């Protein structure tokens, strides 16, 4: 029998953890579906979804089953060998998307790192070292490695770590003219989130994505879609590019792909993939059997007409009620987003106070997210039950009432 574990509490965080996070005052210890319980046994409804990760909620039987079954077989062999779950997952992703090849890693940052390295490698091999420039968008977010944080268009995350990776520029999101003015034959890739997540849940205009595709084709640049937050059913399609009908050359996925187990994937075509020949890129844990077994189970559940149609129906349920709450309490002016990635844009009086809304919701037993200081973000499970949506929004309304009456 294992020895009893020493009790821990939120105060321990400040004693033993690097202070780069400021987590909430309570510690969740158990979850089931869209409900979470903390150390004191208090129940909360989860509309945060682990930041758009817990695509099937907590402790979903299909995921628990897949993980447990694989855990009793094989955990890790490295990429000196391959494994069955990784090959099955690659087949599923290739069959379901534009892609012909998959590369597995452990996070969205790693998936983007691989995407950016591939884009530069392709340009280097085909056109020479001059063609290496990457165009991203202002306020974009692509990860926290030095390369991905340099591509991301938020200096607050990239400043203060020494020289940045060069050859990267940023243009305003949804501004096709700005992209047209910046792109050149030195551009190797244009990187776009189909919906900007971290900077406020801002969907791309269709004409913008179509125009970006045409400009990339004209300048022999690759179009990369960062679908770390929008992929795996979040928009009501398996990937957001399908929602728009614009196909990228490279796509990055993570977050929802593992349903809570760390995994990332870069998807691309055979023609581009061949530029990452043996030895050019790698990862010790990427594509490990545990992660891939879980991701297989996620896709089996999510990539069905019932679940994807359900996401669209749940969007409508959220939006109608949120708009009513926003108007009644003067808390926000707009509800935007696609599928179950929803942002409520705070009104003038509440600008900069998303954290206050987060705190008020928590007091009412509801977990939500921020997307910058001016937007409250919802990214719940794709299979969240209507009763949980209604109860969670009742709690949110109580929070709004208390906030605005204070």
ZAMI-824283 format. One record per residue: x, y, z of N, C-alpha, C in turn. Coordinates in steps of 0.05 Angstrom, whole numbers, padded with zeros to 5 digits, always signed. Example, Ala and Ser with C-alpha at 12.3 -4.5 7.8 and 13.67 -1.06 7.14 Angstrom:
<recs>
+00264-00114+00156+00246-00090+00156+00264-00066+00156+00257-00045+00142+00273-00021+00143+00258+00001+00157
</recs>
This chain:
<recs>
+00017-00024+00000+00000+00000+00000+00018+00025+00000+00009+00045-00016+00025+00070-00016+00021+00086+00009+00042+00101+00016+00040+00118+00040+00020+00140+00036+00007+00149+00057-00012+00172+00054+00003+00197+00045-00010+00212+00027+00003+00236+00016-00001+00259+00035+00020+00275+00036+00019+00299+00054-00001+00319+00042-00017+00332+00060-00036+00351+00050-00022+00375+00037-00034+00386+00016-00023+00410+00003-00046+00430+00000-00040+00455-00001-00060+00476-00005-00049+00497-00024-00067+00516-00031-00060+00537-00050-00035+00553-00041-00032+00557-00015-00009+00572-00005+00018+00558-00012+00017+00532-00016+00042+00517-00023+00053+00527-00050+00035+00535-00068+00044+00544-00094+00065+00566-00091+00059+00585-00074+00077+00608-00071+00104+00600-00057+00104+00577-00045+00129+00567-00032+00147+00551-00050+00135+00536-00068+00151+00516-00083+00151+00519-00113+00133+00536-00124+00131+00539-00153+00143+00565-00163+00155+00564-00187+00164+00588-00200+00139+00607-00203+00142+00632-00198+00118+00650-00196+00109+00661-00223+00111+00645-00244+00102+00656-00271+00072+00652-00275+00058+00639-00256+00029+00637-00257+00017+00649-00232-00008+00657-00233-00022+00666-00209-00049+00651-00209-00048+00625-00201-00073+00609-00203-00094+00618-00183-00119+00610-00188-00141+00617-00171-00137+00606-00143-00153+00616-00124-00149+00610-00096-00157+00582-00088-00172+00568-00105-00181+00541-00098-00165+00520-00116-00165+00495-00107-00151+00474-00122-00172+00453-00131-00177+00451-00157-00194+00430-00166-00181+00402-00161-00196+00383-00153-00185+00356-00147-00199+00334-00163-00223+00339-00173-00238+00318-00187-00257+00330-00207-00260+00317-00229-00279+00326-00249-00295+00303-00261-00319+00309-00269-00336+00290-00283-00354+00306-00303-00351+00300-00329-00366+00316-00348-00358+00345-00347-00378+00362-00344-00372+00391-00343-00373+00402-00314-00370+00384-00295-00370+00392-00267-00343+00386-00255-00334+00403-00236-00309+00401-00223-00313+00405-00193-00298+00391-00176-00300+00394-00147-00273+00402-00136-00273+00421-00117-00248+00429-00105-00242+00414-00079-00221+00422-00066-00212+00408-00042-00234+00407-00020-00250+00428-00019-00270+00429+00002-00296+00415-00006-00296+00404-00030-00321+00390-00040-00340+00408-00054-00333+00434-00058-00350+00452-00073-00351+00445-00102-00374+00446-00113-00378+00439-00142-00379+00464-00159-00364+00463-00181-00364+00485-00201-00371+00473-00228-00384+00490-00245-00388+00483-00273-00365+00494-00289-00354+00478-00307-00330+00485-00322-00336+00494-00350-00335+00521-00354-00338+00532-00381-00310+00541-00392-00289+00534-00377-00262+00541-00385-00249+00519-00402-00256+00494-00395-00246+00472-00410-00216+00470-00411-00203+00478-00389-00173+00476-00389-00161+00493-00411-00173+00516-00418-00166+00533-00440-00169+00518-00467-00194+00510-00472-00201+00497-00497-00188+00470-00502-00182+00456-00480-00168+00430-00481-00187+00407-00476-00203+00409-00455-00220+00387-00446-00245+00384-00464-00239+00375-00488-00259+00375-00509-00282+00356-00503-00277+00336-00486-00299+00318-00478-00303+00320-00448-00297+00343-00436-00301+00346-00408-00281+00331-00392-00288+00324-00367-00270+00311-00349-00277+00281-00346-00256+00264-00345-00259+00235-00340-00280+00223-00359-00279+00230-00385-00297+00218-00404-00290+00188-00407-00310+00171-00405-00305+00142-00405-00288+00132-00428-00293+00143-00452-00277+00134-00475-00248+00140-00472-00242+00164-00460-00214+00172-00457-00201+00157-00434-00215+00154-00412-00205+00138-00389-00199+00110-00398-00217+00098-00414-00214+00071-00424-00190+00068-00442-00186+00087-00460-00164+00086-00479-00137+00089-00464-00136+00107-00445-00111+00112-00430-00105+00088-00413-00125+00077-00399-00120+00054-00381-00111+00030-00397-00124+00025-00419-00117+00002-00436-00088+00004-00446-00081+00028-00456-00054+00032-00466-00033+00031-00443-00041+00042-00420-00022+00043-00397-00014+00015-00389-00031-00004-00394-00024-00031-00386-00008-00046-00408-00003-00032-00431+00011-00045-00453+00039-00033-00457+00040-00007-00464+00066+00005-00472+00063+00035-00468+00083+00047-00454+00082+00076-00449+00100+00091-00468+00124+00081-00472+00144+00097-00486+00165+00079-00499+00171+00085-00524+00193+00070-00537+00212+00089-00552+00205+00115-00554+00219+00135-00569+00215+00132-00599+00225+00151-00614+00222+00149-00643+00244+00134-00657+00261+00120-00641+00278+00100-00653+00261+00077-00663+00238+00074-00651+00218+00054-00659+00192+00069-00664+00173+00057-00678+00147+00069-00680+00127+00054-00662+00102+00062-00663+00082+00048-00646+00055+00048-00660+00038+00030-00652+00013+00027-00666-00006+00050-00661-00009+00061-00636-00027+00083-00633-00020+00108-00650+00006+00113-00653+00015+00136-00669+00007+00132-00699+00011+00108-00709+00004+00103-00737-00026+00104-00741-00041+00094-00722-00070+00096-00725-00080+00125-00725-00068+00141-00707-00075+00169-00705-00068+00184-00730-00044+00179-00741-00036+00192-00766-00055+00185-00788-00063+00160-00790-00082+00152-00811-00109+00167-00808-00118+00169-00783-00144+00183-00778-00142+00212-00786-00120+00226-00779-00118+00254-00786-00114+00259-00816-00099+00241-00828-00095+00243-00858-00122+00238-00872-00136+00218-00863-00162+00211-00876-00183+00234-00873-00181+00249-00851-00202+00268-00844-00195+00297-00854-00171+00301-00864-00162+00329-00870-00149+00330-00898-00139+00354-00904-00124+00359-00929-00097+00345-00928-00088+00338-00904-00060+00330-00901-00055+00301-00911-00029+00297-00917-00019+00271-00925+00002+00260-00906+00012+00278-00888+00033+00270-00870+00028+00283-00843+00035+00269-00821+00032+00280-00794+00058+00278-00779+00064+00298-00763+00086+00298-00744+00075+00303-00716+00081+00285-00697+00070+00288-00670+00091+00298-00651+00081+00315-00632+00098+00327-00611+00080+00329-00586+00087+00347-00568+00074+00347-00542+00058+00372-00535+00058+00392-00552+00044+00417-00546+00039+00433-00571+00022+00454-00568+00018+00472-00590+00042+00487-00598+00058+00496-00578+00083+00510-00584+00101+00492-00601+00103+00467-00594+00121+00449-00609+00110+00444-00637+00083+00442-00640+00071+00439-00666+00077+00463-00684+00075+00487-00672+00082+00511-00687+00111+00513-00693+00128+00506-00674+00157+00505-00678+00164+00488-00703+00151+00465-00704+00156+00447-00727+00145+00459-00753+00122+00472-00751+00111+00484-00775+00129+00507-00786+00139+00523-00767+00156+00546-00776+00183+00536-00787+00194+00515-00773+00219+00504-00783+00216+00491-00810+00193+00477-00814+00188+00464-00840+00186+00486-00861+00171+00507-00856+00168+00528-00876+00194+00540-00884+00212+00545-00865+00238+00556-00871+00255+00536-00886+00253+00511-00879+00269+00490-00892+00260+00487-00921+00234+00487-00926+00224+00484-00953+00235+00507-00970+00232+00532-00960+00241+00555-00975+00271+00554-00980+00286+00546-00959+00315+00544-00961+00323+00524-00983+00310+00500-00983+00317+00479-01002+00309+00487-01031+00287+00500-01034+00276+00506-01060+00286+00532-01072+00290+00552-01055+00296+00579-01065+00321+00591-01054+00333+00579-01033+00357+00590-01022+00352+00605-00996+00374+00613-00981+00371+00624-00954+00358+00651-00952+00357+00666-00975+00344+00693-00974+00314+00691-00968+00302+00669-00976+00272+00666-00973+00267+00654-00946+00266+00670-00925+00263+00659-00898+00243+00676-00881+00232+00697-00893+00216+00715-00876+00188+00704-00870+00179+00708-00846+00153+00698-00837+00136+00722-00830+00112+00723-00840+00093+00744-00833+00071+00732-00815+00068+00745-00791+00047+00737-00773+00029+00762-00768+00011+00759-00749-00008+00781-00745-00004+00794-00717-00011+00819-00715-00010+00834-00690-00029+00820-00670-00020+00817-00646-00036+00804-00624-00040+00774-00627-00026+00762-00646-00028+00733-00649-00013+00719-00625-00020+00694-00622-00006+00678-00602+00000+00650-00613+00026+00643-00612+00034+00617-00625+00050+00600-00606+00054+00607-00581+00069+00591-00563+00090+00607-00548+00106+00593-00531+00125+00607-00513+00154+00600-00518+00160+00583-00537+00188+00579-00543+00199+00604-00556+00225+00607-00558+00236+00632-00568+00226+00638-00597+00226+00617-00613+00217+00620-00641+00187+00627-00641+00170+00611-00628+00141+00616-00630+00133+00642-00617+00146+00650-00595+00139+00675-00582+00148+00699-00598+00169+00695-00615+00178+00716-00633+00158+00719-00656+00147+00697-00665+00127+00698-00687+00101+00709-00676+00094+00703-00651+00070+00714-00639+00072+00744-00638+00050+00758-00642+00050+00787-00645+00044+00801-00619+00056+00793-00597+00051+00806-00571+00077+00811-00557+00089+00834-00560+00115+00840-00549+00117+00835-00519+00095+00838-00504+00096+00834-00475+00105+00805-00468+00101+00787-00487+00110+00759-00482+00138+00754-00493+00147+00770-00512+00173+00764-00525+00196+00783-00517+00189+00806-00505+00210+00825-00497+00224+00815-00472+00249+00822-00470+00264+00816-00445+00278+00790-00444+00280+00776-00467+00294+00750-00467+00317+00751-00487+00329+00774-00490+00352+00776-00508+00343+00779-00537+00362+00776-00556+00356+00780-00584+00334+00761-00594+00316+00772-00609+00294+00756-00620+00303+00743-00646+00289+00723-00654+00294+00711-00681+00286+00732-00701+00303+00735-00721+00299+00756-00741+00283+00745-00765+00275+00763-00782+00261+00755-00807+00231+00751-00802+00221+00763-00780+00193+00760-00773+00180+00788-00773+00157+00791-00786+00143+00816-00785+00113+00811-00778+00100+00832-00769+00072+00830-00760+00055+00851-00774+00032+00842-00783+00013+00860-00796-00014+00857-00782-00031+00878-00783-00057+00876-00770-00074+00853-00780-00088+00840-00761-00105+00817-00767-00129+00827-00783-00138+00810-00802-00161+00816-00819-00157+00840-00837-00132+00847-00842-00125+00870-00860-00110+00860-00884-00125+00854-00905-00113+00842-00929-00094+00861-00943-00100+00887-00943-00083+00906-00955-00055+00908-00942-00056+00906-00915-00030+00906-00900-00014+00882-00907-00027+00859-00909-00012+00834-00917-00001+00837-00945-00017+00848-00963-00008+00851-00991+00016+00869-00992+00017+00890-00975+00039+00909-00975+00065+00896-00963+00062+00877-00946+00085+00865-00932+00097+00841-00946+00080+00826-00959+00090+00800-00971+00108+00806-00994+00128+00788-00997+00146+00791-01020+00157+00764-01027+00175+00763-01047+00186+00738-01055+00206+00727-01034+00212+00744-01014+00229+00734-00991+00212+00721-00970+00186+00722-00972+00168+00711-00952+00167+00680-00955+00173+00666-00934+00170+00636-00936+00144+00627-00925+00131+00642-00907+00106+00633-00896+00090+00657-00885+00063+00654-00886+00044+00671-00872+00030+00654-00852+00030+00663-00827+00018+00647-00805-00007+00661-00794-00029+00647-00794-00054+00659-00785-00070+00640-00767-00081+00651-00746-00101+00636-00730-00128+00642-00744-00143+00621-00752-00169+00626-00765-00188+00641-00746-00185+00637-00720-00197+00654-00700-00176+00661-00679-00170+00686-00676-00150+00694-00656-00162+00688-00629-00147+00671-00613-00158+00662-00588-00150+00679-00565-00124+00680-00559-00114+00693-00535-00119+00723-00535-00121+00735-00559-00124+00764-00560-00153+00773-00561-00172+00755-00557-00199+00764-00555-00221+00750-00570-00215+00726-00580-00235+00710-00596-00245+00727-00620-00226+00731-00638-00232+00747-00662-00232+00729-00687-00255+00723-00699-00255+00706-00723-00244+00721-00747-00231+00707-00765-00222+00718-00790-00245+00722-00809-00243+00742-00826-00262+00746-00847-00255+00726-00870-00276+00716-00883-00271+00696-00904-00254+00709-00926-00260+00733-00934-00245+00746-00956-00216+00749-00948-00210+00753-00922-00183+00756-00913-00168+00729-00916-00180+00707-00908-00166+00681-00911-00163+00673-00940-00183+00679-00956-00181+00673-00985-00159+00689-00998-00158+00715-00990-00137+00733-01001-00110+00724-00993-00107+00715-00967-00081+00706-00958-00072+00681-00973-00091+00664-00979-00084+00640-00995-00074+00648-01023-00087+00667-01035-00079+00676-01062-00052+00689-01062-00047+00706-01041-00021+00720-01039+00002+00700-01035-00003+00680-01018+00017+00660-01014+00024+00645-01039+00003+00637-01054+00008+00623-01080+00024+00641-01099+00017+00666-01100+00031+00685-01118+00060+00688-01112+00067+00687-01086+00095+00692-01077+00110+00667-01068+00099+00644-01076+00112+00618-01068+00117+00617-01038+00098+00627-01022+00099+00625-00993+00079+00604-00984+00085+00593-00960+00066+00573-00949+00047+00587-00930+00022+00578-00931+00001+00588-00913-00001+00568-00890+00005+00578-00866+00003+00562-00841-00021+00570-00825-00038+00552-00819-00060+00558-00800-00053+00546-00773-00052+00564-00753-00049+00555-00725-00077+00548-00715-00083+00522-00714-00109+00513-00704-00106+00499-00677-00087+00508-00661-00083+00497-00635-00109+00501-00618-00121+00524-00620-00145+00529-00604-00171+00524-00619-00170+00526-00646-00195+00523-00662-00200+00495-00672-00180+00477-00670-00183+00451-00682-00197+00430-00665-00202+00407-00678-00214+00384-00666-00242+00390-00655-00259+00401-00673-00287+00404-00668-00296+00430-00655-00277+00446-00646-00284+00470-00631-00303+00488-00646-00301+00490-00672-00318+00509-00688-00343+00495-00699-00346+00469-00694-00369+00455-00705-00361+00440-00731-00336+00445-00740-00324+00429-00761-00299+00416-00748-00288+00395-00760-00265+00382-00747-00242+00403-00744-00237+00418-00765-00218+00440-00763-00231+00465-00775-00222+00488-00766-00234+00514-00774-00230+00520-00803-00209+00509-00815-00205+00515-00844-00228+00504-00860-00240+00482-00850-00264+00470-00864-00288+00489-00862-00290+00502-00840-00312+00522-00835-00310+00544-00856-00285+00552-00863-00281+00574-00882-00278+00564-00911-00271+00539-00914-00266+00529-00942-00240+00539-00954-00221+00546-00937-00194+00554-00946-00173+00535-00935-00158+00523-00953-00140+00501-00944-00111+00512-00941-00099+00507-00918-00071+00515-00913-00052+00495-00925-00026+00502-00924-00005+00483-00932+00004+00467-00907+00003+00480-00884+00012+00468-00859-00009+00476-00838-00015+00457-00821-00034+00462-00799-00023+00452-00773-00025+00468-00752-00016+00459-00725-00041+00453-00708-00039+00432-00692-00061+00424-00675-00050+00416-00648-00065+00419-00627-00057+00410-00600-00082+00412-00583-00080+00424-00559-00102+00429-00541-00123+00406-00542-00145+00410-00557-00167+00390-00557-00159+00363-00567-00138+00362-00583-00130+00336-00595-00126+00314-00575-00116+00321-00551-00112+00301-00531-00133+00300-00509-00152+00319-00511-00173+00319-00491-00164+00323-00463-00139+00333-00459-00128+00337-00433-00101+00323-00430-00095+00304-00448-00069+00291-00447-00051+00306-00467-00027+00313-00459-00010+00330-00476-00002+00317-00502-00010+00330-00524-00002+00321-00551-00006+00344-00570+00012+00345-00590+00010+00365-00611+00014+00351-00638+00005+00363-00659+00009+00351-00686+00013+00373-00706+00032+00369-00725+00034+00386-00748+00026+00369-00772+00007+00380-00787-00003+00366-00811+00005+00380-00836+00013+00365-00856+00021+00378-00882+00019+00358-00905+00028+00367-00928+00027+00350-00952+00052+00333-00954+00051+00312-00970+00074+00295-00975+00097+00311-00988+00090+00329-01006+00110+00344-01021+00126+00362-01002+00113+00374-00983+00127+00391-00963+00141+00375-00942+00128+00354-00933+00139+00337-00911+00166+00326-00918+00171+00320-00943+00196+00307-00951+00221+00324-00944+00216+00351-00940+00239+00368-00933+00248+00364-00904+00232+00351-00887+00241+00343-00861+00251+00314-00862+00274+00311-00875+00286+00285-00878+00297+00275-00851+00305+00250-00851+00315+00238-00826+00337+00255-00814+00333+00261-00788+00352+00277-00773+00348+00307-00772+00329+00317-00788+00326+00346-00789+00310+00358-00766+00293+00342-00754+00276+00351-00731+00268+00328-00715+00263+00332-00689+00256+00309-00672+00245+00317-00645+00237+00297-00630+00225+00300-00604+00226+00273-00590+00234+00273-00565+00236+00248-00550+00208+00235-00545+00190+00252-00535+00164+00241-00526+00143+00242-00548+00148+00258-00569+00127+00262-00589+00117+00236-00602+00090+00234-00603+00078+00210-00614+00079+00186-00596+00082+00191-00570+00084+00168-00551+00057+00153-00550+00058+00127-00544+00034+00111-00546+00011+00120-00528+00017+00131-00504-00004+00140-00486-00020+00163-00498-00005+00184-00507-00018+00207-00518-00034+00200-00543-00022+00184-00560-00036+00177-00586-00060+00159-00581-00059+00142-00562-00083+00125-00555-00106+00143-00547-00100+00163-00530-00121+00181-00521-00132+00197-00545-00114+00208-00561-00122+00225-00584-00139+00209-00604-00132+00184-00608-00149+00167-00625-00178+00166-00614-00180+00162-00588-00207+00161-00576-00221+00188-00578-00206+00210-00575-00218+00237-00578-00230+00239-00606-00215+00232-00627-00224+00235-00654-00248+00217-00660-00248+00193-00649-00270+00175-00653-00296+00186-00643-00295+00201-00621-00319+00213-00610-00326+00239-00624-00306+00257-00627-00311+00284-00637-00318+00285-00667-00304+00269-00683-00307+00271-00712-00332+00254-00721-00355+00261-00710-00380+00249-00717-00400+00271-00723-00419+00265-00741-00439+00286-00747-00454+00295-00723-00460+00277-00704-00476+00284-00680-00462+00305-00663-00436+00299-00657-00422+00317-00639-00417+00344-00653-00409+00344-00679-00403+00369-00693-00428+00386-00696-00451+00373-00702-00476+00388-00703-00484+00398-00676-00478+00383-00655-00484+00391-00628-00469+00416-00620-00444+00419-00630-00428+00443-00624-00443+00468-00634-00453+00466-00659-00467+00489-00671-00492+00496-00655-00507+00475-00647-00531+00480-00632-00525+00492-00605-00504+00482-00592-00497+00493-00566-00487+00522-00568-00474+00528-00590-00465+00556-00595-00490+00575-00594-00511+00567-00608-00535+00583-00609-00547+00587-00581-00546+00565-00566-00558+00566-00538-00541+00585-00521-00515+00583-00523-00497+00602-00508-00502+00630-00516-00501+00635-00543-00501+00662-00553-00527+00677-00545-00550+00664-00549-00575+00677-00543-00576+00686-00514-00568+00668-00496-00570+00675-00467-00549+00696-00460-00525+00693-00471-00503+00712-00464-00510+00740-00474-00522+00742-00498-00530+00769-00508-00551+00781-00490-00569+00765-00480-00590+00775-00462-00578+00785-00436-00559+00769-00425-00546+00778-00400-00530+00803-00405-00515+00804-00427-00499+00828-00434-00516+00853-00435-00539+00851-00448-00556+00874-00451-00569+00882-00424-00579+00862-00410-00593+00868-00385-00576+00882-00364-00550+00874-00363-00533+00884-00342-00512+00904-00353-00513+00910-00379-00494+00929-00390-00465+00920-00388-00461+00894-00387-00434+00883-00381-00417+00880-00406-00429+00871-00428-00414+00869-00453-00431+00878-00477-00417+00885-00498-00430+00897-00521-00433+00877-00544-00417+00856-00544-00417+00837-00567-00410+00809-00557-00423+00790-00569-00417+00762-00565-00407+00751-00592-00381+00743-00593-00370+00735-00619-00356+00708-00616-00349+00697-00639-00336+00670-00639-00351+00651-00656-00341+00627-00658-00352+00606-00674-00354+00580-00657-00375+00565-00660-00377+00540-00645-00376+00545-00615-00359+00529-00601-00356+00532-00572-00330+00546-00565-00322+00566-00581-00302+00585-00574-00315+00612-00576-00323+00623-00553-00340+00646-00552-00327+00668-00535-00328+00693-00545-00318+00715-00530-00339+00736-00525-00341+00746-00501-00359+00768-00494-00343+00793-00490-00347+00813-00508-00331+00837-00508-00343+00857-00487-00327+00863-00467-00337+00880-00445-00343+00908-00454-00364+00919-00443-00373+00946-00450-00353+00967-00439-00356+00991-00448-00337+01013-00441-00333+01015-00411-00354+01012-00396-00353+01015-00367-00337+00993-00354-00335+00970-00368-00322+00946-00356-00296+00939-00370-00287+00956-00389-00262+00951-00403-00239+00947-00383-00223+00926-00389-00200+00921-00372-00206+00905-00347-00232+00897-00344-00240+00884-00319-00249+00855-00323-00238+00841-00343-00245+00813-00347-00238+00796-00323-00216+00803-00309-00208+00788-00285-00230+00791-00263-00243+00814-00261-00264+00817-00242-00288+00799-00248-00294+00796-00274-00315+00778-00282-00308+00749-00276-00283+00742-00282-00273+00715-00275-00276+00709-00246-00269+00728-00229-00271+00724-00200-00300+00723-00190-00317+00739-00202-00345+00739-00194-00358+00713-00202-00351+00703-00226-00362+00677-00235-00353+00654-00216-00328+00655-00209-00317+00634-00191-00332+00633-00164-00339+00657-00154-00354+00658-00129-00382+00645-00131-00392+00645-00156-00418+00633-00161-00416+00604-00169-00391+00593-00169-00388+00565-00176-00386+00560-00206-00373+00579-00220-00370+00576-00250-00341+00583-00258-00330+00566-00275-00303+00571-00285-00305+00582-00313-00294+00606-00318-00293+00618-00344-00264+00626-00350-00260+00640-00372-00233+00648-00380-00233+00677-00388-00209+00689-00389-00205+00715-00401-00192+00710-00429-00195+00729-00446-00180+00730-00471-00170+00759-00473-00149+00765-00459-00141+00793-00455-00158+00806-00434-00153+00831-00427-00167+00845-00405-00196+00853-00411-00203+00852-00437-00229+00863-00445-00249+00843-00455-00242+00817-00454-00260+00796-00464-00262+00773-00445-00286+00764-00440-00291+00740-00424-00295+00717-00444-00280+00696-00440-00279+00674-00460-00292+00649-00448-00307+00635-00465-00319+00609-00458-00308+00588-00478-00297+00566-00468-00287+00544-00485-00294+00518-00471-00320+00512-00468-00328+00488-00453-00324+00462-00469-00330+00440-00456-00331+00414-00469-00350+00416-00493-00343+00402-00514-00360+00401-00538-00386+00385-00533-00385+00369-00512-00409+00352-00506-00422+00361-00480-00417+00386-00472-00430+00397-00448-00460+00394-00451-00473+00384-00430-00502+00379-00432-00517+00406-00430-00540+00407-00443-00556+00431-00443-00563+00440-00415-00568+00421-00397-00575+00427-00369-00551+00441-00356-00527+00433-00363-00503+00446-00351-00499+00473-00363-00505+00477-00389-00503+00503-00401-00522+00522-00387-00547+00513-00383-00567+00531-00371-00560+00537-00342-00552+00517-00327-00544+00522-00299-00520+00540-00297-00500+00535-00315-00476+00551-00315-00482+00580-00322-00500+00584-00341-00507+00612-00348-00525+00625-00327-00540+00609-00312-00554+00620-00289-00534+00631-00269-00513+00616-00264-00492+00625-00246-00478+00650-00257-00473+00650-00283-00460+00673-00295-00477+00698-00292-00503+00694-00295-00521+00717-00292-00521+00727-00264-00520+00709-00244-00519+00718-00216-00493+00734-00212-00471+00724-00224-00446+00739-00221-00448+00767-00234-00461+00768-00257-00464+00794-00271-00481+00813-00255-00502+00802-00242-00520+00819-00226-00505+00830-00202-00489+00813-00189-00475+00823-00165-00453+00843-00173-00439+00837-00195-00418+00856-00204-00429+00883-00210-00451+00884-00225-00462+00909-00234-00477+00924-00213-00485+00910-00192-00500+00924-00170-00480+00935-00149-00456+00923-00149-00436+00931-00128-00429+00961-00130
</recs>
